[in-house]
Amino acid sequence: MTTTTTAPARAAASAVSTAPGLGLVRLGLLHAKYLLLETVRVPMAVIGPIVFPALSFAFFILPQRGLVENPTGAAQAVIQLMVFAVMVNALFSYGLNISQARETPWEPYLRTLPAPAGARILGQMLSVGLIGILALVPLFLMGAFFTAAHADAAGIALGFVALVLSSLPFVFAGIAIGYALPFKAAIAVIQIVMFGLAFAGGLFLPPMMFPDWLDAVSRFLPSREARELVIWAVQGGEVPLLELAGAAVWTVALLVLALVLYRRDEGRRYR
């Protein structure tokens, strides 16, 4: 009987045979490569995350002429929608992709390979993160050409770095949901988490419209912290130390949770 070996399987076998000489980053890049190849084979999986934020901007931001003609307000509106786009992409892509993959025969095979959990998570971060970055390009261009939003080159560069770093809690939250729940349950939980963080985090309504109690609670949410950090990076002002510390705590806590759930899932399947 002749067995046909797929390209991912051959690459995985090669990685296993030389695993002692491979670093965590190299294994993560290898995993990200084949995850991206699987994604681009379904064009809507790439088109959807890119087009949806742009349509949201066109329908909800551009009609508000008073907002788009205000340089400060327009810039903050663009930033809020960028944070929302990154959060949605992270929660849905990581959470649903992982939970669905866990129900396929290919995933259990990958779990038998002697690769560290960090390499798998790094590969997932890089593959989905690249698509998330592409989704920001239309928002940036629409904000630049159709609103009065303004920022200098240094502010844009620093804002991008802040956006990437502040998105890590959403990435690890999506990964944790994916490893904790089956596919059907993950869909419902992700929707609840997404809308809760978006509304309470000031991504739909600016926090200055919140009552005092909601404003106080909002400051401890990763979505609000991401918003404030990116706005500060782009527009300057006083360093938001509370939000900076909160984002660091959320990142570490959710990373640990993702690793624990990965190991628990591995033990449940193979002990």
Backbone as a ProteinNet text record, in pm:
[ID]
protein_1_A
[PRIMARY]
MTTTTTAPARAAASAVSTAPGLGLVRLGLLHAKYLLLETVRVPMAVIGPIVFPALSFAFFILPQRGLVENPTGAAQAVIQLMVFAVMVNALFSYGLNISQARETPWEPYLRTLPAPAGARILGQMLSVGLIGILALVPLFLMGAFFTAAHADAAGIALGFVALVLSSLPFVFAGIAIGYALPFKAAIAVIQIVMFGLAFAGGLFLPPMMFPDWLDAVSRFLPSREARELVIWAVQGGEVPLLELAGAAVWTVALLVLALVLYRRDEGRRYR
[TERTIARY]
85.7	0	88.3	53.6	132.3	66.8	146.1	94.1	144.7	53.1	89.9	115.8	231.9	270	250.8	174.6	151.4	273.7	279.4	392.6	402.3	290.4	300.8	352.2	310.9	356.8	505.8	554.9	697.7	777.1	726	795.9	795.5	680.4	671.9	767.3	773.6	864.8	1009.3	1042	1177	1208.9	1108.1	1129.5	1152.2	1076.8	1091.8	1229.9	1277.6	1404.5	1521.7	1504.5	1612.1	1571.4	1471.4	1417.1	1519.8	1617.4	1713.4	1789.8	1807	1880.6	1794.2	1665.6	1573.9	1538.2	1536.9	1493.8	1343.9	1295.4	1152.5	1103.1	1179.9	1137	1129.2	1227.2	1226.7	1107.6	1077.7	961.6	832.6	828	710	689.9	799.3	790	744.9	792.7	750.8	601.3	554.8	412	328.6	376.5	303.3	294.3	399.3	400.4	284.5	264.9	162.2	22.6	13.4	-115.7	-159.9	-65.3	-97.7	-137.8	-67.6	-103	-243.8	-280.6	-415.7	-518.9	-485.2	-580.2	-604.1	-497.2	-512.3	-580.8	-590.1	-662.9	-813.4	-857.5	-998.1	-998.9	-1016.9	-1001.2	-1084.7	-1206.7	-1291.3	-1233.4	-1150.2	-1086.8	-988.8	-940.4	-850.2	-926.7	-1021	-1095.6	-1184.1	-1251.4	-1344.4	-1281.8	-1172.2	-1112.2	-1061.1	-1030.4	-979.3	-1093.2	-1200.7	-1310.2	-1402.6	-1430.2	-1528	-1493.3	-1369	-1338.9	-1354.3	-1317.5	-1331.3	-1478.1	-1564.6	-1707.4	-1763.1	-1719.1	-1763.4	-1723.7	-1603.2	-1556.8	-1643.3	-1673.8	-1752.9	-1894.4	-1954.1	-2093.9	-2111	-2016.6	-2035.5	-1952.6	-1843.8	-1757.1	-1773.4	-1762.4	-1765	-1893.2	-2012.3	-2132.2	-2134.3	-2053.8	-2052.8	-1956.7	-2006.6	-1920.7	-1855.2	-1927.3	-1867.6	-1748.5	-1750.4	-1640.7	-1523.4	-1551.2	-1441.5	-1370	-1433.6	-1369.9	-1294.1	-1298.4	-1222.9	-1095.4	-976.2	-852.2	-832.1	-857	-836.4	-941.9	-1067.5	-1174.7	-1167.1	-1131.3	-1120.6	-1008.1	-895.5	-782.8	-819.9	-889.3	-929.3	-1032.3	-1122.5	-1220.6	-1152.2	-1051.9	-977.1	-904.4	-843.6	-769.8	-864.1	-979.9	-1076.1	-1116.9	-1142.3	-1184.5	-1070.2	-948.8	-832.9	-817.7	-833	-825.4	-936.7	-1056	-1167.7	-1138.9	-1082.1	-1051.8	-950	-847.2	-744.6	-804.5	-889.3	-950.5	-1041.2	-1125.7	-1216.5	-1137.8	-1035.4	-954.9	-887.7	-834.7	-765.3	-860.9	-971.9	-1064.5	-1125.5	-1174.1	-1240.5	-1141.1	-1033.5	-940.2	-872.9	-818.9	-751.9	-852.8	-957.9	-1052.4	-1121.8	-1176.2	-1250.5	-1158.5	-1046.1	-954.9	-901.3	-863.7	-807.5	-914.9	-1031.7	-1137.2	-1183.3	-1187.5	-1227	-1116.8	-992	-880.9	-872.1	-908.5	-902.1	-998.9	-1098.2	-1196.7	-1162.5	-1045.8	-1005.7	-896.4	-879.1	-773.5	-631.6	-614.9	-481.1	-425.4	-509.3	-463.1	-405.6	-472.3	-411.5	-276.2	-260	-130.4	-23.3	-54.8	42.7	81.5	-14.7	13.5	108.9	127.2	221	364.6	385.4	520.7	589.7	720.7	793.3	825.8	726.4	745.8	689.6	755.2	705.8	577.4	498.9	372.7	395.6	506.5	535.2	550	603.1	619.2	484.4	390.8	257	187.5	194.7	128.5	195	329	398.1	355.1	342.6	298	158.4	68.6	-67.9	-69.3	14.3	20.5	68	170.8	228	133.6	71.1	-15.1	-138.3	-208.1	-328.8	-292.1	-181.1	-139.4	-109.5	-54.5	-25.3	-153.2	-256.2	-383.7	-444.6	-429.5	-480.1	-413	-283.1	-211.2	-259.9	-282.8	-334.5	-470.7	-550.9	-683.3	-675.5	-561.1	-547.2	-516.9	-466.8	-425.8	-542.9	-657.8	-769.8	-816.7	-818.6	-859.8	-765.6	-637.5	-539.1	-556	-572.7	-587	-715.7	-824.9	-951.9	-944.2	-880	-863.6	-777.7	-675.5	-584.8	-648.9	-729.8	-781.6	-922.6	-1000.1	-1140	-1175.2	-1079.3	-1104.7	-993.3	-1013.3	-912.2	-811.9	-812.9	-719	-575.9	-493.7	-354.5	-262.1	-148.1	-43.5	88.1	197.3	326.9	379.6	489.7	544.7	586.4	645.9	689	569.1	461.6	341.3	277.1	275.3	217.4	298.2	431.6	517.4	501.7	502.5	487.3	347.7	247.3	111.7	97.2	165.1	159.8	222.7	336	400.4	309	247.4	156.5	36.4	-14.2	-129.4	-93.7	23.1	66.1	82.8	151.6	176.4	48.1	-39.5	-162.8	-263.8	-239.3	-328.2	-296.5	-183.6	-144.1	-247.1	-309.2	-412.7	-526.3	-567	-673.4	-626.6	-499.4	-443.6	-447.1	-395.5	-388.7	-527.8	-619.2	-756.8	-820.8	-800.6	-854	-795.7	-665.5	-600.8	-656.1	-673.3	-726.3	-867.7	-951.3	-1088.8	-1085.5	-997.7	-989.3	-952.4	-862.5	-820.4	-912	-996.5	-1082.3	-1218.6	-1267.2	-1406.3	-1417.7	-1522.5	-1551.6	-1597.1	-1602.1	-1625.5	-1756.7	-1867.2	-1996.9	-2002.8	-1943.5	-1941.8	-1849.6	-1738.6	-1643.7	-1707.6	-1794	-1860.7	-1939.4	-2018.7	-2101.7	-2016.4	-1915.4	-1830.7	-1754.5	-1702.2	-1627	-1716.2	-1839.1	-1930.2	-1959.1	-1981.5	-2007.8	-1886.4	-1768.9	-1646.3	-1619.3	-1637.3	-1607.8	-1696.1	-1828.3	-1917	-1902.2	-1878.5	-1857.5	-1735	-1623.2	-1500.9	-1513.2	-1583.6	-1596.7	-1679.7	-1796	-1882.8	-1822.3	-1781.4	-1729.2	-1589.9	-1519.1	-1383.8	-1375.2	-1489.6	-1487.5	-1450.8	-1475.1	-1442.4	-1559.7	-1680.8	-1798.3	-1840.2	-1840.6	-1870.6	-1749.3	-1710.7	-1594.4	-1619.8	-1517.6	-1535.3	-1589.3	-1571	-1623.3	-1776	-1841.5	-1986.5	-2032.3	-1938.4	-1972.5	-2014.3	-2101.9	-2121.7	-1995	-1982.9	-1858.6	-1823.7	-1924.7	-1895	-1843.8	-1900.9	-1856.7	-1718.7	-1692.9	-1560.8	-1453.7	-1485.2	-1389.2	-1363.9	-1470.4	-1455.3	-1383.5	-1414	-1358.3	-1206.4	-1148.8	-1004.1	-927.9	-997.5	-932.6	-953.9	-1013.9	-1037	-926.4	-883.7	-775.3	-812.5	-940.3	-981.5	-965.4	-1004.8	-987.9	-839.6	-763.8	-620.5	-552.3	-592.5	-535.7	-571	-694.7	-737.6	-653.7	-640.5	-569	-421	-361.9	-219.3	-191.1	-275.7	-251.9	-277.3	-380.9	-407.5	-290.7	-239.4	-123.7	-2.6	21.3	136.8	127.3	7.1	-10.2	-17.3	-91.6	-119	-36.8	34.9	116	34.6	95.7	28.8	90.8	20.7	69.7	67.7	173.3	182.7	73.8	-11.1	-117.2	-59.5	-1.4	68.5	-25.7	-147.2	-242.6	-275.2	-300.6	-332.7	-212.5	-93.1	27.8	49.6	34.6	50.5	-59.5	-181.8	-292.7	-273.1	-225.4	-201.9	-94.1	10.8	116.4	63.9	-19.5	-75.6	-166	-253.6	-341.9	-262	-155.5	-74.4	-12.7	50.4	115.8	13.4	-95.9	-196.9	-261.5	-295.6	-361.5	-264	-136.9	-36.7	-22.4	-13.4	-3.9	-128.1	-245.6	-370.4	-371.2	-325.8	-322.9	-231	-114.6	-21.7	-77.4	-141.1	-200	-310.7	-396.4	-506	-453.6	-346.9	-284.7	-236.1	-166.4	-116.1	-230	-333.8	-446.9	-516.3	-531	-594.2	-509.4	-378	-288	-299.2	-303.4	-316.6	-449	-555.9	-688.6	-696.9	-621.5	-633.7	-541	-427.6	-327.8	-284.3	-341.6	-298	-354.3
-120.5	0	124.2	219.3	342.1	452.8	518.6	626.2	758.7	851.3	983.6	1075.7	1137.9	1225.7	1369.8	1444.3	1584.3	1667.8	1788.4	1878	1915.4	1950.2	1980.3	1861.7	1740.8	1624.5	1602.9	1622.1	1606.2	1710.2	1833.8	1938.9	1909.8	1861	1827.8	1715.5	1614	1503	1550.2	1640.7	1695.2	1773.5	1849.5	1927.4	1836.9	1727.1	1634.6	1571.1	1531.8	1462.1	1549.3	1681.2	1772.1	1862.5	1820.1	1905.5	1955.3	1873.6	1925.5	2047.1	2057.5	2170.5	2288.6	2275.5	2383.9	2463.8	2594.7	2679.7	2698.3	2758	2784.2	2871.6	2971.4	3064	2992.5	2908.9	2839.6	2744.2	2673.9	2586.7	2667	2781.4	2866.2	2920.5	2959.7	3009	2898.7	2777.3	2665.9	2639.6	2643.7	2621.1	2733.5	2857.6	2972.1	2963	2914.4	2903.5	2817.5	2701.2	2611	2653.7	2723.5	2779.7	2886.3	2967.8	3069.7	3005.8	2900.3	2831.7	2774.1	2719.6	2666.4	2777.5	2894.1	3005.2	3063.3	3086.5	3152.6	3061.5	2933.9	2845	2870.2	2940.6	2981.5	3134.8	3195.4	3340.5	3422.9	3378.2	3456.7	3464.4	3367.8	3371.6	3487.6	3534.5	3649.1	3777.8	3770.2	3889.3	3941.7	3851.1	3892.3	3982.3	3939.5	4024.7	4157.7	4166.1	4290.5	4385.6	4331.3	4415	4459.6	4373.2	4406.1	4533.9	4552.6	4679.1	4801.2	4787.5	4901.2	4938.2	4837.8	4864.8	4929.9	4884.3	4944.8	5091.8	5122.1	5260.6	5344.3	5288.4	5362.7	5389	5293.8	5306.9	5383.8	5371.6	5427.2	5552.2	5572.9	5687.7	5797.6	5763.1	5865	5948.8	5892.6	5978.7	6085.6	6074.9	6172.3	6285.7	6383.2	6489.7	6570.8	6591.7	6666.7	6595.4	6464.4	6385.2	6378.9	6349.3	6329.6	6460.7	6576.1	6703.9	6757.9	6684.2	6720.9	6637.7	6699.2	6620.4	6525.6	6574.5	6490.1	6380.8	6418.7	6320.9	6217	6259.4	6165	6065.5	6115.2	6025.6	5922.2	5965.1	5871.3	5771.3	5816	5723.9	5617.3	5656.6	5559.5	5461.4	5513	5426.7	5327.5	5375.4	5286	5172.2	5204.6	5101.6	5006.8	5057.1	4969.7	4870.9	4920.3	4831.2	4726.8	4771.2	4677.3	4572.9	4616.1	4522.4	4418.6	4462.9	4370.3	4273.3	4323.9	4239.1	4134.1	4174.8	4081	3974.2	4017	3921.5	3821	3869.5	3779.7	3680.6	3730.1	3641.9	3537.5	3582.8	3489.1	3395.9	3450.6	3367.6	3263.9	3307.9	3212.3	3118.9	3175.9	3093	2989.6	3033.3	2940.6	2845.4	2895.8	2808.4	2696	2730.8	2629.6	2530.9	2581.2	2490.4	2397.5	2448.3	2363.7	2263.7	2307.8	2217.7	2103.1	2128.1	2023.1	1908.8	1932.4	1829	1752.9	1782.1	1713.5	1611.3	1509.6	1409.7	1467.4	1576.2	1631.7	1689	1751.8	1813.6	1710.6	1598.1	1499	1449.6	1438.9	1397.2	1500.3	1627.6	1732.3	1730.8	1695.1	1694.9	1583.4	1483	1374.5	1412.2	1521.5	1562.1	1629.7	1608.4	1662.2	1810.6	1891.4	2036.2	2102.3	2203.6	2270.3	2346.7	2364.7	2438.1	2579.9	2639.7	2776.4	2790.8	2686.5	2692.9	2692.8	2612.1	2608.4	2742.9	2798.4	2926.2	3037.6	3035.4	3136.6	3129.9	3009.6	2994.4	3049.2	3022.7	3074.6	3226.7	3281.8	3427.3	3493.3	3437.3	3498.8	3489.3	3374	3354.6	3443.7	3442	3524.5	3671.2	3698	3836.5	3906.8	3834.6	3895	3939.8	3856.5	3893.8	4012.3	4012.6	4125.3	4255.9	4251.5	4372.2	4420.3	4327.2	4364.8	4432.6	4391.8	4450.6	4597.1	4639.3	4778.1	4873.4	4820.6	4906.9	4986.8	4923.5	5004.3	5109.9	5076.6	5174.3	5293.8	5265.2	5373.5	5464.4	5405.2	5484.5	5566	5505.1	5578.3	5691.9	5668.4	5775.7	5888.4	5854.5	5955.5	6039.1	5976.4	6045.9	6102.8	6046.9	6087.9	6154.5	6173.2	6243	6345	6426.9	6526.8	6472.3	6341.7	6281.7	6311	6344.5	6380.4	6323.3	6274.3	6228.2	6231.8	6262.1	6263.4	6121.5	6108	5975.5	5902.5	5974	5910.6	5861	5940	5898.8	5776.3	5770.3	5655.1	5529	5541.4	5426.4	5378.1	5472.2	5434.4	5377.9	5434	5383.5	5241.2	5210.3	5073.8	4975.9	5013.8	4927	4907.3	5016.8	5006.4	4919.6	4928.9	4847.9	4699.5	4666.7	4526.5	4471.1	4545.7	4496.8	4487.9	4587.3	4586.6	4485.8	4427.5	4324.2	4186.1	4170	4039.3	3978.5	4056.9	3994.7	3933.4	3995.3	3938.7	3810.3	3809.4	3690	3572.6	3593.7	3484.8	3445.9	3543.2	3510.1	3420.9	3452.5	3368.2	3228.4	3218.5	3087.6	3008.3	3075.4	3006.5	2955.5	3036.9	2993.1	2874.1	2879	2771.1	2637.9	2640.5	2516.1	2474.7	2566.6	2535.3	2482.3	2520.3	2492.7	2423.3	2345.4	2292.1	2404.4	2375	2478	2553.5	2481.1	2547.3	2636.2	2591.8	2674	2794.2	2775	2884.3	3000.7	2970.7	3077.9	3169.6	3111.4	3190.8	3269.7	3205.2	3273.1	3388.3	3367.4	3473.8	3593.1	3570	3681.1	3761.1	3691.1	3760.9	3842.4	3780.7	3849.3	3968.7	3950	4056	4178.6	4158.4	4273.4	4335.6	4252.7	4307.3	4396.2	4348.8	4428.9	4552.1	4539.3	4652.3	4764.6	4729.9	4832.8	4891.6	4804.8	4853.6	4912.4	4878.6	4930.3	5060.8	5117	5245.5	5238.1	5123.3	5109.7	5148	5148.9	5192.7	5334.2	5359.5	5492.1	5542.9	5668.9	5721.2	5718.6	5687.7	5674.4	5799.5	5916.7	6037.9	6039.4	5948.9	5937.2	5835	5767.6	5666.5	5731	5666	5707.3	5678.5	5739.7	5729.8	5585.4	5505.2	5367.8	5284.4	5304.8	5228.3	5274	5403.2	5454.3	5394.2	5381.4	5323.7	5176.5	5100.9	4957.9	4940	5026.2	5014.5	5020.9	5095.7	5114.1	4985.6	4885.1	4758.1	4653.4	4692.4	4599.5	4614.2	4504.5	4514.3	4596.8	4601.9	4681.9	4831.3	4875.4	5016.1	5050.1	4959.2	4982.9	4992.6	4907.2	4915.1	5048	5090.5	5218	5333.3	5340.3	5452.6	5450	5331.6	5323.2	5365.1	5322.9	5359.1	5508.2	5563.1	5706.2	5786.7	5742.5	5812.4	5802.7	5686.2	5668.5	5758.2	5776.8	5856.1	6005	6043	6184.2	6244.2	6160.1	6211.9	6240.8	6313.7	6345.2	6268.7	6267.2	6199.8	6047.8	5982	5836.7	5769.2	5686.6	5617.3	5497.2	5523.8	5419.3	5307.6	5342.5	5240.5	5145.5	5201.9	5119.2	5036.6	5093.6	5020.8	4900.7	4923.1	4812.6	4708.3	4754.5	4661.2	4574.9	4634.6	4557.8	4452.6	4487.8	4390.8	4274.5	4303.9	4198.3	4106.7	4165.6	4084.8	3995.7	4050.2	3973.2	3851.4	3871.8	3760.8	3659.5	3707.2	3616.6	3531.7	3593	3517.7	3426.4	3464.3	3375	3249.2	3267.4	3151.4	3064.2	3127.6	3051.6	2972.8	3034.6	2965.4	2844.1	2858.6	2746.1	2634.9	2673.4	2573.1	2495.9	2565.8	2498.6	2412	2454.8	2372.4	2240.8	2248.9	2128	2041.7	2104.7	2027	1952.3	2020.3	1955.9	1839.8	1858.8	1752.2	1632.5	1657	1547.2	1475.9	1551.4	1490	1400.1	1433	1357.1	1235.5	1244.1	1139.1	1063.8	1090.1	1015.4	875.6
0	0	0	-84	-94.9	-14.2	66.8	150.3	97.6	74.6	26.4	144.8	147	257.6	215.3	290.8	257.6	291.5	231.8	259.4	406.6	474	616.9	696.8	659.9	734.7	715.1	590.9	566.2	643.3	644.7	719.4	868.3	917.7	1059.5	1095.2	1006.3	1032.1	1032.1	939.8	935	1061.1	1108.2	1229.6	1348.7	1354	1464.8	1464.2	1343.8	1335.6	1376.8	1363.2	1400.8	1515.4	1591.1	1696.4	1796.4	1839.1	1935.5	1885.2	1751.8	1698.4	1660.9	1675.9	1640.1	1764	1748.5	1857.7	1857.1	1963.1	1974.6	1860.7	1822.8	1717.7	1583	1552.1	1423.1	1411.7	1517.2	1515.8	1502.5	1571.4	1561.1	1421	1354.1	1216.9	1121.6	1144.1	1059.4	1074.1	1198.2	1222	1160.8	1174.1	1118.6	967	903	756.9	707	768	718.9	764.2	875.5	913.6	813.2	767.2	667.4	534.9	496.2	372.4	379.9	495.2	511.1	503.8	556.9	560	421.7	346.7	216.8	115.1	142.4	51.5	56.7	159.5	169.9	164.7	46.7	33.1	130.7	159.7	250.3	390.4	427.9	559.6	569.4	455.3	452.5	422.1	327.3	286.2	399.2	470.7	575.6	681.1	748.2	851.1	798.9	669.2	613.5	576.2	518.8	469.3	582.3	680.3	784.5	860.9	910.5	979.8	889.6	761.2	669.4	648.1	637.1	623	749.4	865.1	990.9	995.6	950.1	947.7	853.8	736.3	637.7	685.6	758.3	799.1	930.8	1022.4	1155.9	1183.9	1113	1140.7	1036.2	910.3	805	802.4	829.6	827.1	936.1	1039.2	1148.6	1111.5	1038.6	986.5	1097.7	1207	1317.1	1377	1372.8	1427.1	1329.7	1204.2	1108.9	1076.4	1103.3	1076.4	1196.4	1307.5	1427.8	1431.5	1420.1	1412.5	1530.1	1652.1	1770.2	1778.8	1761.2	1769.3	1659.1	1538.5	1427.3	1450.9	1501.7	1529	1634.3	1739	1843.8	1792.7	1704	1646.6	1562.2	1484.4	1404.3	1495	1602.1	1694.6	1762.3	1806.1	1871.7	1779.3	1652.9	1559	1525.9	1525.3	1503.8	1619.8	1741.2	1857.3	1850.9	1812.1	1798.8	1691.9	1577.2	1469.4	1514.5	1585.3	1634.2	1735.6	1824.2	1926	1862.9	1768.6	1703.5	1627.8	1554.3	1478.9	1570.9	1682.9	1775.6	1839.8	1893.7	1964.2	1870.9	1755.5	1665.2	1595.5	1543.5	1468.3	1556.4	1670.1	1757.9	1823	1880.2	1953.8	1866.8	1752.8	1667.7	1591.9	1543.2	1470	1558.4	1680.6	1770.3	1814.3	1853.7	1900.4	1788.5	1665.2	1552.7	1518.8	1524.8	1493.6	1593.2	1717.2	1819.4	1790.8	1704.2	1673.6	1545.2	1486.5	1362.9	1392.9	1307.3	1328.8	1318.8	1242.9	1224.3	1353.3	1432.3	1556.5	1653.7	1679.9	1768.9	1718.7	1586.4	1534.1	1566.4	1546.6	1576.9	1724.2	1808.6	1952.3	1993	1906.8	1938	1906.3	1830.4	1793.2	1912	1925.4	2042	2029	2003	1993	2118	2171.3	2291.8	2265.5	2371.7	2357.9	2309	2350.8	2309.1	2159.6	2092.3	1946.8	1877.2	1926.3	1867.5	1885	2004.8	2030.9	1950.3	1938.3	1859.2	1713.4	1659.3	1521.6	1499.8	1594.2	1584.7	1594.1	1681.4	1695.4	1566	1505.7	1386	1266.8	1248.4	1131.3	1136.5	1248.1	1259.6	1275.2	1343.3	1362.6	1231.9	1134.8	1005.1	935.3	940.5	879.9	954.6	1087	1165.3	1128.1	1101.6	1060.6	923.8	833.3	701.4	712.6	812.3	829.7	871.4	925.3	969.4	853.6	744.4	632.9	575.8	543.2	492.1	592.2	721.1	822.1	824.4	818	819.6	697.9	580.6	458.4	458.4	505.4	510.1	610.4	722.5	820	766.7	688.4	635.6	525.5	440.3	322.7	341.3	434.2	444.9	577.4	665.6	791.7	814.8	918.3	954.1	1053.7	1078.5	1173.3	1131.1	1229.7	1199.4	1305.5	1261.9	1352.7	1276.6	1348.9	1282.2	1267.8	1194.2	1164.2	1290.8	1383.9	1509.4	1588.1	1591	1663.1	1601.1	1467.4	1399.1	1428.9	1421.9	1448	1592.7	1687	1827.7	1853.7	1786	1802	1751.5	1640	1588	1686.2	1742.6	1842.6	1963.4	2009.7	2123.3	2091.2	1967.3	1927	1925.9	1873.6	1869.4	2010.4	2096.4	2232	2313.8	2298.2	2377.2	2324.9	2206.6	2154.8	2211.4	2278.6	2330.2	2426.1	2516	2599.5	2519	2407.9	2324.5	2255.5	2214.5	2150.8	2247.4	2367.8	2465	2515.4	2521.3	2559.3	2454	2325.1	2218.6	2222.8	2245.4	2253.5	2371.4	2485.2	2604.1	2578.4	2516.3	2485.3	2390.5	2292.1	2194.5	2257.3	2354.7	2419.4	2534.4	2580	2694.3	2653.1	2532.4	2496.9	2362	2342.1	2208.5	2116	1986.4	1885.1	1907.4	1929.2	1942.7	2066.4	2174.9	2295.9	2279.3	2207.5	2188	2113.1	2015.3	1939.5	2032.8	2121.2	2212.3	2311	2368.2	2467.4	2403.4	2283.3	2216.3	2186.5	2145.2	2117	2243.8	2354.5	2480.8	2524.1	2518.1	2558.4	2467.8	2337	2241	2264.1	2270.7	2287.8	2425.9	2526.5	2660.1	2666.8	2613.5	2614.3	2525.3	2412.7	2321.4	2382.9	2436.6	2495.1	2622.1	2714.1	2841.8	2829.2	2720.9	2703.3	2627	2587.3	2519.8	2372.6	2309.8	2167.6	2078.4	2131.5	2057.5	2098.4	2226.8	2280.9	2356.4	2338.2	2411.3	2561.6	2642.1	2787.3	2855.5	2795.5	2859.9	2866.3	2791.9	2796.1	2900.4	2966.5	3065.7	3197.2	3274.1	3413.5	3493.3	3609	3686.7	3720.9	3761.3	3802	3685	3564.5	3448.3	3403.3	3414.7	3379.1	3469.6	3600.1	3694.1	3665	3638.2	3606.4	3474.3	3378.2	3244	3243.9	3335.4	3338.1	3370.1	3418.5	3450.8	3341.4	3229.8	3119.5	3014.5	2952.9	2853.3	2731.8	2696.1	2580.5	2608.4	2726.5	2763.4	2776.4	2832.8	2847.4	2711.6	2618	2483.6	2417.2	2432.2	2374	2427.3	2558.4	2619.4	2582.4	2575.9	2544.8	2400.6	2308.1	2168	2146.5	2208.3	2196.6	2253.6	2368.2	2425.8	2334	2275.5	2188.1	2065.4	2012.5	1890.8	1921.7	2025.2	2050.2	2163.4	2237.3	2345.7	2470.2	2565.5	2691.8	2807.3	2919.7	3039.3	3019.7	3063.4	3048	3131	3072.6	3148	3224.3	3339.6	3414.4	3458.4	3499.8	3543	3428.5	3311.4	3195.3	3150.8	3161.4	3123.9	3215.3	3345.2	3439.7	3421.2	3397.9	3377.4	3254.8	3144.6	3022.4	3044.2	3121.2	3148.8	3232.3	3331.2	3415.7	3334.1	3251.4	3167.6	3072.5	3015	2919.9	2986.5	3101.2	3171.2	3220	3278.5	3334.2	3225	3112.3	3005.5	2931.1	2923.5	2865.5	2950.6	3080.4	3170.3	3156.9	3150.9	3136.1	3005.4	2895.6	2766.7	2771.6	2834.3	2844.4	2932.4	3041.7	3131.7	3060.1	2988.2	2917.4	2803.4	2739.3	2635.5	2696.2	2809.3	2874.8	2927.6	2980.1	3030.1	2917.4	2803.7	2689	2638.4	2640.7	2598.4	2691.4	2820.8	2915.7	2903.4	2879.7	2867.8	2747	2640.3	2517.3	2515.4	2584.9	2562.5	2687.4	2801.8	2920.7	2919.2
[MASK]
+++++++++++++++++++++++++++++++++++++++++++++++++++++++++++++++++++++++++++++++++++++++++++++++++++++++++++++++++++++++++++++++++++++++++++++++++++++++++++++++++++++++++++++++++++++++++++++++++++++++++++++++++++++++++++++++++++++++++++++++++++++++++++++++++++++++++++++++

